[in-house]
């Protein structure tokens, strides 16, 4: 399949930065003497999901029961003000039901962060997803490039804005593969009260245009979450999210553009003793739509146990 200019550019960036990091690996001691450090890391995680309904989730979109295995490796090359990172992340999904097939999702990331002064930080990120479940397709490959700026004049207040461009390719068993692209804008404000004690507001607007009439959509979402430490290792995070999705060329029997709305209250427990990461999440998805059979509601429960090396 022929790659577009963004895909070729990101592939080249992955290759150049990967080669550069490999080149500096034998010189780690020398780099540390000049203030640069080369730090590898890894994470492995086992999880279980039980869901009556689905919602937006950049890791897994599952309706039913499943077990998951996640592995991640990364490499940081950084000094006091600058950070380069390369990362590979894979999730395997195993479904116990005989009529449900297993799946996987791969993600590759190249990241650059630069502190501009005491208040401002710039981030550039290139990312590729393989076999990604999205709002418009269950089989999506995605290339994305994003830039983010963070303003943190004091530790109590942080404001972050991110702009992302995405190019997608959709797999199809019924016909030829199709494509889509579009922008996403994220805005986040975080109020810090103390260590691991936050109130966070997230806003997002995104769109995808596609040569496949059924793929294009526009979406807006808002989320507020509150993170509260219970002990030094245990935190609780209640949140609520609202999503509104309008599809370009999916119509109701009355001839209206299909419009879906989700309200998702949730609570999450995070227990991080040492290098262990134990996380439990409970969501309840309330869906409304002008296409009646799309209305649904149900729970989503997740438990994962991970270890960070």
N, C-alpha and C positions, 0 to 999 in steps of 0.2 A: 504494500500500500504506500502510495507516495505521501511523503511528509510535507506539511506546510512550513512556512518560514519560521513560525514560533517553535514548532517541534524540532526543526533542524538546529535552531539557535540554542534551545535548551539541551538538546543532545550534545552539542558541542561544549556547552558550559559544564555539563556533567563530566565529560571526558577531560577537559582542561583542568578543572579543580581536582578531580580524582587523581590525575597524573601528578599534579603539583603536591598533593598531600602524600602520595607514595614517595615522591622524590625527597621530601623532607624527613621521612620516617627514620632513616639511618642517622640523621643529624639531630636527634631529639635532645641530646645533652647539650650540644652547642646552642640550639634554639632556646633552651631554658636559661642558659647563661646570659642571653641577651633579652630576657623578659618574656619570650614566647614559650608556650607550653603545648605539648601534643598529648591529648587525653582521649583514649578510646573508652567506650562504654557499651554495655549490652543489657538487654532486658528480655526475660522470658515470662510468659503469663498463660495461665489456664483459666478458662471461664465457662460459665453456664448461663444460658438465656432462656426465659420462658415468656412468651408474648402473645397476647390476644390481638394486638394491633401494632402498627408501625408508626414511626415518626422520623424526622430528620436526625440522622446520626452519621457522623463522618467516619465511623469505624464499621458499624454493622447495621444493616437493615434486615430484621428477621421477624417473620410472623410464624409463630409456632415455638417448638423447643429445639435447642441446639447446644452443642458444646464447642468451645473455641480454643484454639492454640495460637498464641501470638509470639513472634520473635522479632527483636529489633537490635540492630547494631549501629553504632555511630562513632564518629571521630571528630573531635574538636581541635582546632589549631588557633590559639588565642593569646593575646597579651592583655594589658590592663584595659585598653579601650576598644579592641578589635577582636572579632570572633568569626572564624570560618568553620562551617560544619557540613559534613556529608553524612547521610543516614539512609538505611534501608530497613523497611518494616513490612512484615508479612503476617496475615491473619488467615488461618485455616478454619473453616466452619464445617462441623460434622453434625448431620441431622439424623436422629434415631428413627424417624418415620420412614417406612419403606418406600413411600411414594414421593419423598423429597430428596433432591440430589445435594451432595456436598458442594461447597464453593470455597473460593479463596479471594483475597484482595492483597495486591502488592502496592507499596508506595515507596518512592525514591525522592529524596530531598537534598537540595544544596542550599545553604543558608549563609548570608553575610550580614553581620551586625556591626555597627560603628557608633560609638558614643561621640556626639558632636560637641557637647559641652556637658556641664553638670546637670542640665535640665532636659536635653534633647537626645534622642537616639534614632538612628536610621536602620531599617532592616530591608534587605532584598532577598527574595526567596524564589527558587525554581523548584517545581514539584511535578512528579508524574505518577498517576494512578493507573493500575492495570486491573481490569475486571472489577470495576467500581459500580456499586448500586447507587443510582441517582433518582431524582424526582421523576424523570421522564423515561428511564430505561433501567432494566436490571442487569445490563451488560454494557458498561461504558469504560472506554479508555480515555484518560484526560491528561493534557499538558496544561500547566498553569504557571504564570509568572505574577508575582505580587511585590508591592512596595508598601512599607508601613513606617509611620512616624510616631514616636512616643514622646509625650511631654509630661515630665514628672518634676515639677518645681520643688516639691517636698515629698517625703515618703507617704504622707497621708492622702495625696491626690495624684492620680495618674490618668491621663487621657491618651487613647491610641486610635489612630485612623489607618485603615488598610484598604488599598485598591488592588483588585485581582482581575486578570484577564484569563479566560479559560477556553481551550479548544478541545472538543470532545468528538470521539468516534464511537458509534453505536453498533454493536453486533446484532445480527438478526438471522434467524433460521428461515424466515419466510421470504427473504429477498436480499438485495445487496446492502452492504453496510452504508450507513448515512452519517452525516456530521452535524455538529452544532458548535456555536461559540457565543460568548457573551461576557459581560462584566459583572463583578460583585464588589460592593462597597460595605465595609464593616466599620462601625464606630463603637468604642467601648470606653466607659468611665468606671474607674475603681476607687472606692473610698476605703482606705486602710485604717483600721482602728488599732490594731496591734499585730503581732506575729500570727499569721494564718487566720486573721480575723478581718474579713472583707465584706463589703457590699458592692456588687458589680451590676452595671447596666450595659446591655448589648443591643445594638440596632444593626439590621442588615437589610440591604436591598440588592436584588440580583435579577438577571434575565439571561435567557438562552434563546438564540435565534437558530433555526435549523432548516435545511432543505427538505426535511421530513415533516410534513404538516402537523403530525401529532406530537412532535418533540418540544416545540417552542413554548416558553412560559415566562411569567414574571412572578416574583415572590418578594414579600416583605415580612420581616419577623422582628420580634422584640422579646427580650428575656431579662429577668431580674433574678439574681441569686444572692444568697447570704451564706457566707462561710464562717462557722463558729468553732473554735477549738474547745474540746471537752477535756482532754489531757494533752500533754506535749506530743503524743503520737496519734491521737484520735480526733477527727473533726467531723462535723455534720454540715451538710449543705442543702437546705431547702431552696427550691427555685420554681418559677413558673414561666412558661414560654407561650407566645402567640405567633402563629404562622398563617399567612394568607397567600394562596397560590392561584393564579389565573392563567389558564392554558390558552395559547394562541388559536389553535385549530381543533380543539376538542369541544364538542357542543352537546348540550342537553337535548332531550326530545322536543323541548319548547323552542329550540334554536338559539339559546343563550350560550355564551362562552362558559365553559365549566369553571367554577370558582370554588375552591376548597379552603376551609378554615380549620385550624387545629388549635386547641387549648391544651397545654400539657403541664400540669403540676407534677412535681417530682421531689424526692428527697434522696440524698446520697450520703453514705457513711464512708469515710476514708480512714483506715488504720494503717499507719506507716511505721512499724517498729524496725529501726535499723534499715537494712536494705530490702526488707519485705514490703510489698504493696498489696494490701487487702482492701478491696473496694466493693461496696454493695449499693445498688441503685434500684429505686422503685418509682415507676412513672404510671400515670393514668392518662390515656389519650382520649380526648373528646373531639370528635370530628363532625363538622357540619359542611354541607355541600348543596349547591343548587341542582345536583344530579342525585336523586334520592338514594339510589343503591350504593352511593359512595359514603353515606353517613354511617359512622361506626363509633364504637368506643370499646375500651379494654385496657388491661394492665400490661406493663412490660417490666419484668424483674431480671436483674443482672447481678451476678456474683463473680468476681475474678480474684485470683491469687497470683501475684507476680513477684519476681526477684530481680533486683537491679545489681549488675556487676560493676 
